[in-house]
Amino acid sequence: MKLVVPNPPGGQSDTIARLYADALQAAAGQSVVVENRTGANGLIAMDAVARAPADGQTLGIFSVTAFNALPAMMAKMPLDVERDLFPLTSIVTSTTLCVVTAERARERGWTDFRALVDWARKPGNELTNGAAASGGASHLLCATIAKRSGAAITVVPYRGGAAALNDLLAGSIDMVFDFMPALMPHVAAGKLVPLAVGMRERIPLLPQVPGMGEFADLNLADIDLQSWNALTAPANLPAPVAAAILDGVRKANAQPGLEEKLRQSGLLMMPPLDPAGVQERLARERPLWREMVAASGARIE
């Protein structure tokens, strides 16, 4: 079995894929390999899965962004995500984390997220946020926060989260509001200070860090950004094959240590929704993603 992911090694979907590859291999007794197909905002990986035989041997791990945000940003999609892909089940969810360097937080009095936003609302002040990609979740979220709160935030897109993180640590940018796996080691080391999570509620891994629901005064309380991931097959996957894969995911979820390994990376195991449940959740969350795309002005030609 092949797991296709749109990120380079170390990216969020790559982290998820490698943890699940081990668990699925142990559960099913079948060799599972991870294939990184990067580029074109994830379209190369999505197209590779869409064109693969519908036999259950090629699957992708794609986030809600791919299904709900990408079609809203692209003038013309080379594939129809609803027609050409079949999201089988939910596996893992994560959220974004707003971090600044400890040094800059001390210099500018950024004791918490509200202080950060208040600083960026003062005349002459402007925050630079490093985003892993133009049109990615970090870009869309920060544009929405800026529009709703009145904070001056400029999004600086990078080719991947690692480059943005390096510039943050070097002091070239002010903040990163991105996914957690790559950020957590630096938070644990005290180099980065976490100020907020992109979900409405606080998360167990960082119980001291507020969620968006606590910022009603900044017009952010209804933001609940979860970048959950779906194990995705080519369209027209036969029902017996889909059922066998779902059974394999349930067995993989029960593998000792998998949930804790995910948690340590800032990831949460999800109950495995069936295909109908995945489609229902995608439809329910689509309006927020469209609002964020509109706020960002992100377009992909």
Secondary structure, DSSP 8 states (H G I E B T S, - for coil): -EEEESS-TTSHHHHHHHHHHHHHHHHH----EEEE---GGGHHHHHHHHHS-SSSSEEEEEEHIIIIIHHHHBSS-SS-HHHHEEEEEEEEE-BEEEEEEHHHHHHHT--SHHHHHHHHTSTT--EEEEESSTTSHHHHHHHHHHHHH---EEEEE-SSHHHHHHHHHHTSSSBEEEESTTTHHHHHTTSEEEEEESSSS-BTTBTTS--GGG-GGGT-TT---B--EEEEEETT--HHHHHHHHHHHHHHHTSTTHHHHHHHTT-EE-----HHHHHHHHHHHHHHHHHHHHHHT--B-
